[in-house]
Amino acid sequence: QVTLRESGGGLVQSGGSLKLSCAASGDDFSSYAIGWFRQAPGKDREFVAAISRRAFTTHFASFVKGRFTISRDDAKNTVSLQMNSLQPADTASYLCAAITLTGGISIAAAEYPYWGHGTQVTVSS
C-alpha cells in the first residue's frame, strides 16, 4: 500500500508554468506506475499524464500538446509534473494515483487503487 500527497498547485496567469509534485510513502515506490489526473467542477476526472516503473514509458493526454513533462525520482519517492504554457482550460484539481503494473501505464482512472487528495491549479486569463 502507498500513500500519496500532491503539492505545487497555485494561481498562475495564462502562459505561465507550475511544477506539481507527488510524494509517496509506504510500499516500494519504484514498483508503481504513477498517473496524473485532473478534475474540474462539474466535469469527469480526466487523464493527464503517466509514467511507468523505472520511467521506461511516459504517456500524455492529447490536450497536453507538448506542454507538460513527467519525471520520477525513486530515490526521493516523488513524481513531478512540469506544466508550461498553462491556459484557463487547465484549471482543475490535479491528483496523482498509483498502480502496480509489471510494465507500461494505464490511462483509466478506475484502475488506480491509490490516490492523493489533489492540489488546485487555477489559471487566470
Secondary structure, DSSP 8 states (H G I E B T S, - for coil): -EEEEEE--EEEETT--EEEEEEEEES-GGGEEEEEEEE-TTS--EEEEEE-GGG--EEE-GGGTT-EEEEEETTTTEEEEEE-S--GGG-EEEEEEEEE-SSS----GGG--EE---EEEEEE-
